Amino acid sequence: MTETEARAVCDRWLPRWTGNRPDELLACYHEDTRYRDPGRPDGLRGHAELRRYFERLLAANPDWSWSAREVIPTAGGFTLRWAAAIPVGGETVNEEGLDIVEVDADGLITRNEVFFDRTALLAAHAAAAVAAGEGEAS
């Protein structure tokens, strides 16, 4: 895959992570895709499993946004260095990570493995939960 082809996949795929549109995001993935991220370390396979996961994940994070920092072409796809801005409570958590992405001849993602340290994100969610609990008790 060329860098131009890889960037075209990113330009179509990354914006669909924002806005709670699971079917639009799922359309970027092959029917028998393999997906793995820190929240699903054992991975998911196929549209049915991925749809259930994306519906929950995107509903919980409708306003997050993702951008490509660096795209490194590989024989079957690309490696992506990304940045994400993730609103949590009244704050925004800025994360950086890496994806391994494989793509078929039609431009559909057949493999997506996501890697990042989610320590700051989990801490922000815990703090937001505590703040929400304190707000309810007042």
Sequence and secondary structure as in RCSB ss.txt:
>XXXX:A:sequence
MTETEARAVCDRWLPRWTGNRPDELLACYHEDTRYRDPGRPDGLRGHAELRRYFERLLAANPDWSWSAREVIPTA
GGFTLRWAAAIPVGGETVNEEGLDIVEVDADGLITRNEVFFDRTALLAAHAAAAVAAGEGEAS
>XXXX:A:secstr
  HHHHHHHHHHHGGGGSSS HHHHHTTEEEEEEEEETTEEEEEEHHHHHHHHHHHHHHH TT EEEEEEEEEET
TEEEEEEEEEEEETTEEEEEEEEEEEEE TTS EEEEEEE   HHHHHHHHHHHHHHHHHHH 
